[in-house]
Amino acid sequence: MERLVEANEFETDDVAAAVFTATQDLDAEFPAQAARRMGWEHVALMCAHEMAVPDAPARCIRALILVNTTRAAHELRNVYLRGARHLRSRGTQGL
């Protein structure tokens, strides 16, 4: 979460909502708890499971942050951690 905020330079008040997905092997805590710990008390948050796709990476969390901004979509930066960069090259460019 911190890396997403740093890369895109937005404030908590700019965030309208966030959706988090996690693979089913991650079940110790809701991913949205990280946002709450960062002070996102008034942001709508939702968690869901990732689809069980063959050969998809395990132990993966994705975040979709809806931010109020004047920047164009191409100016926003996606953040990939711990080898997740390959997710963009697996035919998921439109996701």
The first five atom37 places (N, CA, C, CB, O) and aatype in JSON, in Angstrom:
{
  "aatype": [12, 6, 1, 10, 19, 6, 0, 2, 6, 13, 6, 16, 3, 3, 19, 0, 0, 0, 19, 13, 16, 0, 16, 5, 3, 10, 3, 0, 6, 13, 14, 0, 5, 0, 0, 1, 1, 12, 7, 17, 6, 8, 19, 0, 10, 12, 4, 0, 8, 6, 12, 0, 19, 14, 3, 0, 14, 0, 1, 4, 9, 1, 0, 10, 9, 10, 19, 2, 16, 16, 1, 0, 0, 8, 6, 10, 1, 2, 19, 18, 10, 1, 7, 0, 1, 8, 10, 1, 15, 1, 7, 16, 5, 7, 10],
  "atom_mask": [
    [1, 1, 1, 1, 1],
    [1, 1, 1, 1, 1],
    [1, 1, 1, 1, 1],
    [1, 1, 1, 1, 1],
    [1, 1, 1, 1, 1],
    [1, 1, 1, 1, 1],
    [1, 1, 1, 1, 1],
    [1, 1, 1, 1, 1],
    [1, 1, 1, 1, 1],
    [1, 1, 1, 1, 1],
    [1, 1, 1, 1, 1],
    [1, 1, 1, 1, 1],
    [1, 1, 1, 1, 1],
    [1, 1, 1, 1, 1],
    [1, 1, 1, 1, 1],
    [1, 1, 1, 1, 1],
    [1, 1, 1, 1, 1],
    [1, 1, 1, 1, 1],
    [1, 1, 1, 1, 1],
    [1, 1, 1, 1, 1],
    [1, 1, 1, 1, 1],
    [1, 1, 1, 1, 1],
    [1, 1, 1, 1, 1],
    [1, 1, 1, 1, 1],
    [1, 1, 1, 1, 1],
    [1, 1, 1, 1, 1],
    [1, 1, 1, 1, 1],
    [1, 1, 1, 1, 1],
    [1, 1, 1, 1, 1],
    [1, 1, 1, 1, 1],
    [1, 1, 1, 1, 1],
    [1, 1, 1, 1, 1],
    [1, 1, 1, 1, 1],
    [1, 1, 1, 1, 1],
    [1, 1, 1, 1, 1],
    [1, 1, 1, 1, 1],
    [1, 1, 1, 1, 1],
    [1, 1, 1, 1, 1],
    [1, 1, 1, 0, 1],
    [1, 1, 1, 1, 1],
    [1, 1, 1, 1, 1],
    [1, 1, 1, 1, 1],
    [1, 1, 1, 1, 1],
    [1, 1, 1, 1, 1],
    [1, 1, 1, 1, 1],
    [1, 1, 1, 1, 1],
    [1, 1, 1, 1, 1],
    [1, 1, 1, 1, 1],
    [1, 1, 1, 1, 1],
    [1, 1, 1, 1, 1],
    [1, 1, 1, 1, 1],
    [1, 1, 1, 1, 1],
    [1, 1, 1, 1, 1],
    [1, 1, 1, 1, 1],
    [1, 1, 1, 1, 1],
    [1, 1, 1, 1, 1],
    [1, 1, 1, 1, 1],
    [1, 1, 1, 1, 1],
    [1, 1, 1, 1, 1],
    [1, 1, 1, 1, 1],
    [1, 1, 1, 1, 1],
    [1, 1, 1, 1, 1],
    [1, 1, 1, 1, 1],
    [1, 1, 1, 1, 1],
    [1, 1, 1, 1, 1],
    [1, 1, 1, 1, 1],
    [1, 1, 1, 1, 1],
    [1, 1, 1, 1, 1],
    [1, 1, 1, 1, 1],
    [1, 1, 1, 1, 1],
    [1, 1, 1, 1, 1],
    [1, 1, 1, 1, 1],
    [1, 1, 1, 1, 1],
    [1, 1, 1, 1, 1],
    [1, 1, 1, 1, 1],
    [1, 1, 1, 1, 1],
    [1, 1, 1, 1, 1],
    [1, 1, 1, 1, 1],
    [1, 1, 1, 1, 1],
    [1, 1, 1, 1, 1],
    [1, 1, 1, 1, 1],
    [1, 1, 1, 1, 1],
    [1, 1, 1, 0, 1],
    [1, 1, 1, 1, 1],
    [1, 1, 1, 1, 1],
    [1, 1, 1, 1, 1],
    [1, 1, 1, 1, 1],
    [1, 1, 1, 1, 1],
    [1, 1, 1, 1, 1],
    [1, 1, 1, 1, 1],
    [1, 1, 1, 0, 1],
    [1, 1, 1, 1, 1],
    [1, 1, 1, 1, 1],
    [1, 1, 1, 0, 1],
    [1, 1, 1, 1, 1]
  ],
  "atom_positions": [
    [[0.83, -1.18, 0.0], [0.0, 0.0, 0.0], [0.88, 1.25, 0.0], [-0.95, 0.0, 1.21], [0.63, 2.19, -0.75]],
    [[1.89, 1.23, 0.83], [2.77, 2.4, 0.89], [3.44, 2.66, -0.45], [3.82, 2.21, 1.97], [3.58, 3.81, -0.85]],
    [[3.85, 1.61, -1.14], [4.51, 1.77, -2.44], [3.54, 2.34, -3.48], [5.07, 0.41, -2.93], [3.95, 3.15, -4.32]],
    [[2.27, 1.94, -3.44], [1.28, 2.51, -4.36], [1.1, 4.0, -4.11], [-0.07, 1.79, -4.22], [1.04, 4.79, -5.05]],
    [[1.0, 4.38, -2.85], [0.82, 5.79, -2.5], [2.05, 6.6, -2.93], [0.58, 5.95, -0.97], [1.91, 7.67, -3.53]],
    [[3.24, 6.09, -2.63], [4.47, 6.8, -3.0], [4.59, 6.95, -4.52], [5.7, 6.05, -2.45], [4.92, 8.03, -5.01]],
    [[4.34, 5.89, -5.26], [4.51, 5.91, -6.71], [3.55, 6.86, -7.39], [4.32, 4.51, -7.27], [3.86, 7.4, -8.46]],
    [[2.38, 7.08, -6.8], [1.35, 7.9, -7.44], [1.07, 9.21, -6.72], [0.08, 7.13, -7.53], [0.25, 10.01, -7.17]],
    [[1.74, 9.44, -5.61], [1.67, 10.71, -4.88], [0.24, 11.19, -4.63], [2.43, 11.78, -5.64], [-0.11, 12.32, -4.97]],
    [[-0.58, 10.33, -4.05], [-1.93, 10.76, -3.69], [-2.09, 10.74, -2.18], [-2.98, 9.86, -4.35], [-1.35, 10.08, -1.46]],
    [[-3.07, 11.48, -1.72], [-3.39, 11.58, -0.29], [-4.59, 10.7, 0.02], [-3.66, 13.05, 0.12], [-5.36, 10.35, -0.88]],
    [[-4.75, 10.35, 1.27], [-5.89, 9.53, 1.68], [-7.22, 10.16, 1.26], [-5.88, 9.33, 3.2], [-8.13, 9.45, 0.84]],
    [[-7.33, 11.47, 1.35], [-8.57, 12.15, 0.97], [-8.87, 12.05, -0.52], [-8.51, 13.6, 1.38], [-10.0, 12.31, -0.94]],
    [[-7.86, 11.68, -1.34], [-8.07, 11.52, -2.77], [-8.68, 10.17, -3.12], [-6.75, 11.69, -3.51], [-9.17, 9.98, -4.24]],
    [[-8.65, 9.22, -2.18], [-9.08, 7.85, -2.46], [-10.6, 7.73, -2.26], [-8.33, 6.85, -1.55], [-11.12, 8.0, -1.18]],
    [[-11.3, 7.31, -3.32], [-12.74, 7.11, -3.24], [-13.07, 5.72, -2.71], [-13.39, 7.31, -4.61], [-13.98, 5.56, -1.9]],
    [[-12.32, 4.7, -3.17], [-12.59, 3.32, -2.76], [-11.4, 2.45, -3.17], [-13.9, 2.79, -3.4], [-10.57, 2.85, -3.98]],
    [[-11.35, 1.26, -2.59], [-10.3, 0.31, -2.94], [-10.88, -1.1, -2.89], [-9.08, 0.44, -1.99], [-11.65, -1.45, -1.99]],
    [[-10.49, -1.91, -3.87], [-10.89, -3.31, -3.93], [-9.62, -4.15, -3.87], [-11.73, -3.62, -5.22], [-8.66, -3.9, -4.61]],
    [[-9.61, -5.14, -3.01], [-8.47, -6.03, -2.85], [-8.91, -7.45, -3.17], [-7.88, -5.94, -1.42], [-9.97, -7.89, -2.74]],
    [[-8.08, -8.16, -3.93], [-8.32, -9.58, -4.14], [-7.11, -10.34, -3.62], [-8.59, -9.9, -5.64], [-5.99, -9.84, -3.64]],
    [[-7.35, -11.54, -3.17], [-6.28, -12.4, -2.67], [-6.53, -13.82, -3.14], [-6.18, -12.34, -1.1], [-7.68, -14.25, -3.27]],
    [[-5.45, -14.53, -3.38], [-5.61, -15.95, -3.72], [-6.12, -16.67, -2.47], [-4.27, -16.57, -4.23], [-5.92, -16.21, -1.35]],
    [[-6.77, -17.8, -2.68], [-7.45, -18.49, -1.58], [-6.49, -19.07, -0.54], [-8.31, -19.58, -2.12], [-6.93, -19.46, 0.54]],
    [[-5.2, -19.13, -0.85], [-4.23, -19.63, 0.12], [-3.84, -18.57, 1.16], [-2.99, -20.12, -0.6], [-3.14, -18.88, 2.12]],
    [[-4.28, -17.34, 0.97], [-4.03, -16.28, 1.94], [-5.3, -16.05, 2.75], [-3.58, -14.95, 1.24], [-6.28, -15.5, 2.25]],
    [[-5.28, -16.48, 4.01], [-6.51, -16.42, 4.8], [-6.28, -15.96, 6.24], [-7.16, -17.76, 4.81], [-7.16, -16.15, 7.08]],
    [[-5.13, -15.37, 6.54], [-4.85, -14.95, 7.91], [-5.47, -13.6, 8.26], [-3.35, -14.89, 8.13], [-5.74, -13.32, 9.43]],
    [[-5.69, -12.76, 7.25], [-6.21, -11.42, 7.5], [-6.79, -10.86, 6.2], [-5.1, -10.48, 8.07], [-6.36, -11.25, 5.11]],
    [[-7.73, -9.95, 6.31], [-8.26, -9.28, 5.13], [-7.2, -8.31, 4.6], [-9.59, -8.53, 5.47], [-6.63, -7.56, 5.39]],
    [[-6.92, -8.31, 3.3], [-5.93, -7.37, 2.77], [-6.25, -5.91, 3.05], [-5.8, -7.58, 1.29], [-5.34, -5.09, 3.18]],
    [[-7.52, -5.58, 3.16], [-7.91, -4.19, 3.42], [-7.44, -3.69, 4.79], [-9.41, -4.05, 3.32], [-7.41, -2.48, 5.02]],
    [[-7.08, -4.59, 5.67], [-6.58, -4.18, 6.99], [-5.33, -3.31, 6.86], [-6.27, -5.4, 7.87], [-5.11, -2.42, 7.68]],
    [[-4.51, -3.55, 5.83], [-3.32, -2.72, 5.61], [-3.71, -1.27, 5.35], [-2.49, -3.27, 4.43], [-3.06, -0.35, 5.85]],
    [[-4.78, -1.08, 4.57], [-5.25, 0.28, 4.31], [-5.8, 0.92, 5.58], [-6.33, 0.26, 3.22], [-5.54, 2.1, 5.83]],
    [[-6.53, 0.18, 6.37], [-7.06, 0.73, 7.63], [-5.92, 1.15, 8.56], [-7.97, -0.31, 8.35], [-5.99, 2.19, 9.21]],
    [[-4.85, 0.34, 8.61], [-3.71, 0.69, 9.46], [-3.0, 1.95, 8.98], [-2.72, -0.48, 9.51], [-2.34, 2.64, 9.76]],
    [[-3.15, 2.25, 7.69], [-2.55, 3.47, 7.13], [-3.44, 4.69, 7.35], [-2.27, 3.29, 5.65], [-3.09, 5.8, 6.94]],
    [[-4.59, 4.51, 7.98], [-5.47, 5.63, 8.26], [-6.61, 5.82, 7.28], [0.0, 0.0, 0.0], [-7.27, 6.85, 7.31]],
    [[-6.85, 4.85, 6.42], [-7.94, 4.96, 5.46], [-9.26, 4.61, 6.16], [-7.69, 4.02, 4.25], [-9.91, 3.63, 5.82]],
    [[-9.64, 5.41, 7.12], [-10.83, 5.16, 7.93], [-12.14, 5.47, 7.2], [-10.76, 5.97, 9.21], [-13.16, 4.84, 7.46]],
    [[-12.11, 6.44, 6.29], [-13.34, 6.86, 5.62], [-13.41, 6.42, 4.16], [-13.47, 8.36, 5.69], [-14.24, 6.9, 3.4]],
    [[-12.53, 5.5, 3.78], [-12.48, 4.98, 2.41], [-13.28, 3.68, 2.35], [-11.01, 4.77, 1.94], [-13.13, 2.81, 3.22]],
    [[-14.11, 3.53, 1.33], [-14.84, 2.28, 1.13], [-13.85, 1.21, 0.68], [-16.0, 2.45, 0.09], [-13.14, 1.39, -0.31]],
    [[-13.8, 0.09, 1.4], [-12.87, -0.99, 1.1], [-13.64, -2.3, 0.91], [-11.82, -1.14, 2.21], [-14.63, -2.54, 1.6]],
    [[-13.18, -3.12, -0.01], [-13.81, -4.42, -0.23], [-12.73, -5.45, -0.55], [-14.86, -4.35, -1.37], [-11.75, -5.15, -1.23]],
    [[-12.92, -6.66, -0.05], [-12.01, -7.77, -0.33], [-12.77, -8.87, -1.06], [-11.38, -8.31, 0.98], [-13.97, -9.06, -0.86]],
    [[-12.04, -9.61, -1.9], [-12.62, -10.73, -2.64], [-11.51, -11.74, -2.93], [-13.3, -10.25, -3.96], [-10.33, -11.44, -2.78]],
    [[-11.92, -12.93, -3.35], [-10.96, -13.95, -3.75], [-10.65, -13.83, -5.24], [-11.49, -15.36, -3.43], [-11.51, -13.47, -6.04]],
    [[-9.41, -14.14, -5.59], [-9.01, -14.25, -6.99], [-9.63, -15.5, -7.58], [-7.45, -14.28, -7.13], [-9.93, -16.45, -6.85]],
    [[-9.83, -15.52, -8.87], [-10.3, -16.71, -9.56], [-9.22, -17.79, -9.49], [-10.67, -16.4, -11.03], [-8.03, -17.47, -9.5]],
    [[-9.62, -19.03, -9.42], [-8.69, -20.15, -9.4], [-8.34, -20.52, -10.84], [-9.29, -21.38, -8.64], [-8.98, -21.4, -11.43]],
    [[-7.35, -19.86, -11.41], [-6.93, -20.09, -12.79], [-5.73, -21.03, -12.78], [-6.58, -18.74, -13.5], [-4.82, -20.83, -11.98]],
    [[-5.71, -22.05, -13.64], [-4.57, -22.97, -13.68], [-3.25, -22.22, -13.9], [-4.76, -24.02, -14.78], [-3.17, -21.32, -14.74]],
    [[-2.24, -22.6, -13.14], [-0.89, -22.02, -13.22], [-0.8, -20.55, -12.81], [-0.38, -22.16, -14.62], [0.22, -19.91, -13.05]],
    [[-1.84, -20.03, -12.19], [-1.77, -18.66, -11.67], [-0.86, -18.64, -10.44], [-3.2, -18.12, -11.32], [-0.74, -19.66, -9.76]],
    [[-0.23, -17.52, -10.16], [0.66, -17.46, -9.0], [-0.11, -17.63, -7.69], [1.42, -16.14, -8.99], [-1.24, -17.17, -7.56]],
    [[0.52, -18.28, -6.74], [-0.05, -18.43, -5.4], [0.37, -17.23, -4.55], [0.42, -19.78, -4.73], [1.25, -16.45, -4.93]],
    [[-0.28, -17.1, -3.4], [0.07, -16.06, -2.43], [0.15, -14.68, -3.07], [1.4, -16.4, -1.75], [1.16, -13.98, -2.95]],
    [[-0.92, -14.3, -3.75], [-0.94, -13.05, -4.52], [-2.09, -12.16, -4.04], [-1.07, -13.34, -6.03], [-3.22, -12.61, -3.89]],
    [[-1.78, -10.91, -3.8], [-2.78, -9.9, -3.44], [-2.74, -8.82, -4.52], [-2.52, -9.29, -2.01], [-1.67, -8.36, -4.92]],
    [[-3.92, -8.43, -4.98], [-4.02, -7.33, -5.94], [-4.87, -6.23, -5.32], [-4.65, -7.82, -7.3], [-5.77, -6.48, -4.52]],
    [[-4.55, -5.0, -5.69], [-5.29, -3.85, -5.18], [-5.7, -2.97, -6.34], [-4.45, -3.05, -4.15], [-4.89, -2.65, -7.21]],
    [[-6.96, -2.57, -6.35], [-7.49, -1.61, -7.32], [-7.9, -0.39, -6.51], [-8.69, -2.21, -8.16], [-8.89, -0.44, -5.78]],
    [[-7.17, 0.69, -6.66], [-7.42, 1.9, -5.89], [-8.09, 2.92, -6.81], [-6.09, 2.49, -5.27], [-7.54, 3.27, -7.85]],
    [[-9.26, 3.39, -6.43], [-10.0, 4.39, -7.2], [-9.69, 5.75, -6.6], [-11.54, 4.1, -7.2], [-10.13, 6.07, -5.5]],
    [[-8.95, 6.55, -7.35], [-8.43, 7.82, -6.86], [-9.03, 8.98, -7.64], [-6.9, 7.85, -6.94], [-9.11, 8.93, -8.87]],
    [[-9.46, 10.02, -6.95], [-9.89, 11.25, -7.59], [-8.63, 12.03, -7.97], [-10.83, 12.1, -6.63], [-7.87, 12.46, -7.11]],
    [[-8.43, 12.22, -9.27], [-7.22, 12.88, -9.75], [-7.49, 13.59, -11.07], [-6.08, 11.87, -9.92], [-8.45, 13.27, -11.77]],
    [[-6.64, 14.53, -11.38], [-6.72, 15.2, -12.68], [-5.73, 14.59, -13.66], [-6.45, 16.71, -12.53], [-5.69, 14.98, -14.83]],
    [[-4.93, 13.63, -13.2], [-3.94, 12.99, -14.07], [-4.62, 11.98, -15.01], [-2.86, 12.28, -13.23], [-5.65, 11.4, -14.68]],
    [[-4.03, 11.81, -16.18], [-4.51, 10.82, -17.15], [-4.11, 9.42, -16.68], [-3.93, 11.11, -18.58], [-3.16, 9.27, -15.9]],
    [[-4.83, 8.41, -17.14], [-4.56, 7.04, -16.72], [-3.11, 6.62, -17.01], [-5.51, 6.08, -17.42], [-2.51, 5.91, -16.2]],
    [[-2.55, 7.05, -18.12], [-1.17, 6.66, -18.45], [-0.13, 7.31, -17.53], [-0.86, 7.03, -19.89], [1.03, 6.9, -17.51]],
    [[-0.54, 8.31, -16.77], [0.37, 8.96, -15.82], [0.42, 8.26, -14.47], [-0.05, 10.4, -15.62], [1.3, 8.54, -13.66]],
    [[-0.51, 7.36, -14.22], [-0.53, 6.62, -12.96], [0.37, 5.41, -13.06], [-1.97, 6.19, -12.6], [0.52, 4.83, -14.14]],
    [[0.97, 5.01, -11.97], [1.96, 3.93, -11.96], [1.43, 2.7, -11.24], [3.24, 4.4, -11.31], [0.96, 2.78, -10.11]],
    [[1.52, 1.55, -11.91], [1.23, 0.27, -11.27], [2.45, -0.16, -10.49], [0.82, -0.81, -12.32], [3.58, 0.16, -10.87]],
    [[2.24, -0.88, -9.42], [3.36, -1.36, -8.59], [3.28, -2.87, -8.51], [3.32, -0.72, -7.15], [2.23, -3.43, -8.2]],
    [[4.39, -3.52, -8.81], [4.48, -4.98, -8.75], [5.59, -5.35, -7.78], [4.74, -5.6, -10.17], [6.72, -4.89, -7.93]],
    [[5.28, -6.15, -6.79], [6.26, -6.55, -5.78], [6.55, -8.04, -5.85], [5.77, -6.18, -4.38], [5.72, -8.83, -6.29]],
    [[7.73, -8.4, -5.42], [8.14, -9.8, -5.26], [7.86, -10.65, -6.5], [7.43, -10.4, -4.08], [7.23, -11.7, -6.4]],
    [[8.33, -10.22, -7.63], [8.21, -11.03, -8.84], [6.86, -10.98, -9.53], [0.0, 0.0, 0.0], [6.64, -11.74, -10.47]],
    [[5.95, -10.14, -9.09], [4.61, -10.1, -9.67], [4.57, -9.4, -11.03], [3.66, -9.4, -8.72], [3.53, -9.4, -11.68]],
    [[5.67, -8.82, -11.47], [5.71, -8.1, -12.75], [5.23, -8.99, -13.91], [7.12, -7.59, -13.03], [4.63, -8.49, -14.86]],
    [[5.5, -10.28, -13.83], [5.1, -11.19, -14.91], [3.58, -11.27, -15.07], [5.65, -12.58, -14.64], [3.11, -11.78, -16.09]],
    [[2.81, -10.79, -14.12], [1.36, -10.82, -14.26], [0.9, -9.98, -15.45], [0.68, -10.32, -12.97], [-0.11, -10.31, -16.07]],
    [[1.61, -8.92, -15.78], [1.26, -8.1, -16.94], [1.59, -8.79, -18.25], [1.98, -6.75, -16.88], [1.0, -8.48, -19.28]],
    [[2.53, -9.73, -18.23], [2.94, -10.4, -19.46], [2.21, -11.72, -19.68], [4.42, -10.64, -19.44], [2.49, -12.41, -20.67]],
    [[1.29, -12.11, -18.79], [0.58, -13.38, -18.91], [-0.76, -13.22, -19.6], [0.39, -14.01, -17.54], [-1.67, -14.03, -19.39]],
    [[-0.91, -12.19, -20.41], [-2.19, -11.99, -21.09], [-3.19, -11.25, -20.22], [0.0, 0.0, 0.0], [-4.39, -11.34, -20.45]],
    [[-2.7, -10.53, -19.2], [-3.6, -9.81, -18.31], [-3.52, -8.31, -18.53], [-3.28, -10.14, -16.86], [-3.92, -7.54, -17.65]],
    [[-3.02, -7.87, -19.67], [-2.85, -6.45, -19.91], [-4.15, -5.68, -19.73], [-2.3, -6.21, -21.29], [-4.13, -4.53, -19.29]],
    [[-5.26, -6.28, -20.05], [-6.54, -5.59, -19.94], [-7.15, -5.65, -18.55], [0.0, 0.0, 0.0], [-8.21, -5.08, -18.33]],
    [[-6.5, -6.31, -17.62], [-7.07, -6.44, -16.27], [-6.47, -5.46, -15.32], [-6.87, -7.84, -15.74], [-6.83, -5.43, -14.15]]
  ]
}
